[in-house]
Amino acid sequence: MKLTDRLKKQLEESARFSASRSGGPGGQNVNKVNTQVELRFWLAGTTLFTEEEKARLFEKLKNKINSEGEIILTSQEGRSQLENREIVIQKFFEAIEMALRVQRKRIKTAPSQASVRERLEIKKINAQRKQMRKPPEL
């Protein structure tokens, strides 16, 4: 499911952000500036998704959801807090889109007659090759 701009805006507004010191790049700022950004979104209490969508999100994102029903994502790839905030928002939208995507059912297909014939021919050739390796019987 593709998220609309309106829904993205609502999701971003209802998410909470916090910053902490990052272990990532940052040069001299790495020990002084809070550049790591953490996004928290309370999935259990949101009204932006239907119950079916919430269930799908809980199932697909279970390793990113804590016991209170919050989705937690972090980013420390960038050198600034603003850059990391943009990265974590993008990660959040991608995770939601991937979780809401409905997988199509796989349609079972039978192998074609030509592929069955070819497989059996290869099996015969391999069997003959192995027979030729044996010493002759006297």
C-alpha positions in Angstrom: 0.0 0.0 0.0 1.4 3.4 -1.0 1.1 6.1 1.7 -0.5 9.3 0.6 1.1 12.7 1.4 -1.7 13.5 3.8 -1.3 10.3 5.7 2.5 10.7 5.8 2.0 14.2 7.3 -0.4 12.8 10.0 2.0 10.0 10.8 4.9 12.4 11.2 2.9 14.7 13.4 1.8 11.9 15.7 5.3 10.5 16.0 7.6 11.6 18.9 11.3 12.3 18.4 14.1 12.3 20.8 17.8 12.8 20.4 20.8 11.3 22.1 24.6 11.0 21.6 25.5 9.0 18.6 28.3 6.5 18.0 28.3 7.3 14.3 30.2 9.9 12.3 30.4 13.5 13.5 34.0 14.4 13.8 34.7 16.6 16.9 30.9 16.9 17.5 30.5 13.2 18.2 31.0 13.5 21.9 29.2 16.9 22.3 26.1 16.9 20.2 23.0 14.8 20.3 22.8 13.6 16.7 21.2 10.1 17.1 17.4 10.4 16.5 14.9 8.0 17.9 11.3 7.9 16.5 8.5 6.5 18.6 5.0 6.0 17.1 2.2 4.6 19.3 0.6 2.1 17.0 -1.7 0.6 19.6 -3.5 3.9 20.2 -3.6 5.4 16.7 -6.7 6.0 14.7 -4.9 6.4 11.4 -5.1 2.7 10.6 -8.0 0.2 10.6 -7.9 -2.7 13.0 -6.9 -5.0 10.1 -4.0 -2.8 9.1 -2.9 -2.5 12.8 -2.9 -6.3 13.1 -0.8 -6.6 9.9 1.6 -3.9 11.2 1.9 -5.7 14.6 2.7 -9.0 12.8 5.2 -7.6 10.2 7.0 -5.1 12.5 7.0 -7.2 15.7 10.8 -6.8 16.1 10.5 -3.0 16.0 7.5 -2.8 18.5 7.9 -2.7 22.3 5.6 -4.0 24.9 3.5 -0.8 25.0 2.7 -1.0 21.3 5.2 1.6 20.1 7.2 1.4 16.9 10.7 2.4 17.7 13.2 3.3 15.0 16.6 5.0 15.3 19.1 6.6 13.0 22.7 7.7 13.6 24.0 7.5 10.0 24.2 11.2 9.4 26.4 13.9 11.0 23.6 16.2 12.1 20.4 15.7 14.0 18.3 17.1 11.2 19.8 14.7 8.7 19.2 11.7 11.0 15.6 12.9 11.6 15.0 12.8 7.8 16.6 9.4 7.6 14.5 7.9 10.4 11.3 9.4 9.0 12.1 7.8 5.6 12.8 4.5 7.3 9.5 4.7 9.2 7.5 5.4 6.0 9.2 2.5 4.2 8.6 0.1 7.0 4.9 1.0 7.1 4.5 0.7 3.3 6.3 -2.7 3.3 4.2 -4.0 6.2 0.9 -2.9 4.6 1.7 -4.4 1.2 -0.5 -7.5 0.6 1.4 -10.4 -0.9 -0.3 -12.1 -3.8 -1.1 -15.8 -3.4 1.3 -18.0 -5.3 -0.4 -20.0 -8.0 1.0 -23.5 -8.2 2.0 -24.6 -11.7 2.9 -28.0 -13.0 6.2 -28.5 -14.9 5.9 -28.5 -18.6 6.1 -31.8 -20.5 9.3 -30.6 -22.2 11.0 -29.9 -18.8 9.9 -33.3 -17.4 11.3 -35.0 -20.5 14.6 -33.0 -20.3 15.0 -33.9 -16.6 14.5 -37.6 -17.2 17.0 -37.5 -20.1 19.6 -35.9 -17.9 18.9 -38.5 -15.2 19.4 -41.3 -17.8 22.7 -39.7 -19.0 24.0 -39.4 -15.5 23.0 -43.0 -14.7 24.9 -44.3 -17.8 27.9 -42.2 -16.9 28.0 -43.8 -13.4 27.6 -47.3 -15.0 30.6 -46.7 -17.2 32.7 -45.9 -14.1 32.2 -49.4 -12.7 34.8 -52.1 -13.5 33.5 -54.7 -16.0 32.0 -57.8 -14.7 33.8 -61.1 -15.6 
